[in-house]
Amino acid sequence: MIDRRNSHANFLKLNFTLMLSKIHSLMRLIKFKKLKSFSNNGIQTL
């Protein structure tokens, strides 16, 4: 029973880290896209 609970906690931890990495990559993608569009706009105004 103790092992079962421990494995459950580990599973939750794994899920959490996976979610964090997913969010991190998403944020980087959004930042990159914003940066790209910003640089494009800057070039257009120039």
Helices and strands as residue ranges (DSSP letters): H 2-45
